[in-house]
Amino acid sequence: MSKTALLVIDVQQALVGLHPYREDEFLATIRQLLQAARNSDIEVIYVRHDGGAGDILEANTEGWNVHEAISPKPGERIFDKNVNSAFRSTGLREYLTQKGIDRLILTGMQTDYCIDTTCKVAFEYGYSVIIPKGATTTFDNKFLSGSLLVDYYEQKIWNGRFAEVIPVNEVINKMVSIAE
């Protein structure tokens, strides 16, 4: 039987402070998923990006901290990374293996960087990946809006290839059924 974890990637003070696409709805979605996971005894795992000295995501600075709207509870694991993949040199894969976790519910920032990379690496490692619609976000860039980027990755890149992209309420229903 599959064991599931909810991954919350790079939802950090400095990034949220730059006001990504659908900021308020995104944070509300993450809070909803966190509550459902915790109520269903699904492990919650956070990943933080360390951008290095002088970066807005420099380790041990205010901007590096997980955003206060979705703070970890005592005992919830946090893995730190310094590349787009949540797996590379973080110990995350080893931890998931040790815990017998083979299904990941993937959420966080940024859709087109760390979420996309982590999704594809998780797929390559054989994890079943679920991405709740609207549970990732990013910023406008000189080529595309944040809205178009999220829609493009959810509908064209991930769904049916690397992950199952489904509405949040369906993900929560899956969490509840796992707990029963």
N, C-alpha and C positions, 0 to 999 in steps of 0.2 A: 504494500500500500504506500502511496506517495506521501511524503512529508513535505510540508510547505513552509516557506518563510516569506515575509514581506520585507523587501529591500527599499530603503529610502536613501537616495543618492544625491549628495551635494546640495541639499536644501539648507543653505548656509546664510547667515546674516548678511554678508556682503552681496551675495548674488541676488537674494530677494530684495535687498535695498536698492538694486538697480531696476526694479519693477518689470519683471518679465511679463510676457503675454498671459493674460487672464490671472494675474497674481492672486487676487482674493479667492476666486473660484478654485484655483489650483491648491491653495493652502487648505481650503475647506474640504476638498476631495481627499487630500492626504490625511487630514484629521479624521475624516469619516472612515477611511481604510485602517488607520491606526486603531481606532476604537473597536472596529469589527475584528481585527486581528487579535488584539489583546483580549477581547471578550471570548474569542474562540480558541485561545491558547495557541495561536500561531505566532511563532517567534518573529520579533521585529528586529531587524538589523539595519544600522545606519552606516553610511559610507560618507566620509568627508574628504574633500580635495585640499591638498596643501600645495599652493602655488609657488612656494619658495619665498625667500627673503625679499621684502619690499612689495610683494603681491597683495592684492586685497584679500586673498585667501591664505595669507601667511599663517603657519601653525601658531597656535597659542595667542592669536589676536582675537579681538571681538568679532571681526568679520568672518573668521574661520569657524566659529561656533555654529552648531545646528540652530536653525531659526527657532526663536522662542515659542512660536505658535505650534510647533510640532516636536518639542523637546523630548529626548529619550527619557524613559522611566528608569529608575535604578535597576541595574542588572542587565539592561539591554545593551548588546554589543555595538561598538563603533569601530570600524576599520578605516584607517587612513591610507590615502593613495596620493600619488603625484603625477599620474598619467590618466588618460581617459578611461581605461578599463578598471573596474572595481576588483578585478581578479589579479592583476599583475603585481607581484611582490607584496601582497597585502595579507596573505594567510586566509583570505575569505574562502577559497576553494577547499582548502584543507579543513577549515572549520565546518563547512557545509557537509563535507564527506563524513567527518567525525560524528555529526549530528544526524546523519542519514537523510538529509534534506535533498530532494531531487526536483522540487517544483518551486519556482520563484515568481512572486508577484513583484513586478518591477515598477518603481515610481521615482520621480525626482527631476533633476536638472542636469544638464541641458539636453533637450531632446536630440539635437543633431550632433552632439559630442559624446558625453559620458554615458548617456542612456543608450544611444545607438551602439556604441562600442561594447558596453556591458551586455546588452541584449545578444549581440552576435557571438561574443565570447561564451556566454552562458549556453547558447544553442550549440556551439561547437563542443563544449564540454558535456553535452547530453542532457542538460537541464530542460525541463518543460517550463516555458516562460509564458506568463500571463501579464499583459500590460492593460490596466484599466484605462478606458478612454478618458482623456482629460487629466490623467495623473502624471503627465510630464509637461514641462514647459521650457521655453527658450526665449530668445530675444530676436527682434528684427535685425537683419543684417543688410548689407548693400544689395543683395540679390533677392531676398525673400522676406516676407513678414513672419513674425513668430507664429501667427495663425496658420499660414500656408505650410510652414515647416512642420508643425505638429500634425496637421492633417496629412501631409505627404508621408511622413514616417509611419503614422498609425495605419493609414489606408493602403499605401503602395509598397513600403519597404518591409515593415514587420509582419503585418497580419497575414497568416497563412504561409509564411516563409520561415520566420525566425521565432514567432510568438503568436499567441492567440490574443487579439485586441478586442476586448469586450466591454460593454457598459459597466460602470462602477457597481450598480445594483446587482448585476449578475455575479460580479466578483465577490461581493459581500455575501450573496446567497451561497456561493461555493464555500466561502469561509465558514458559514454557519453549518453547512452540511458536513464539513470536515470535522467540526467540533462534536457533532451528534453521534 
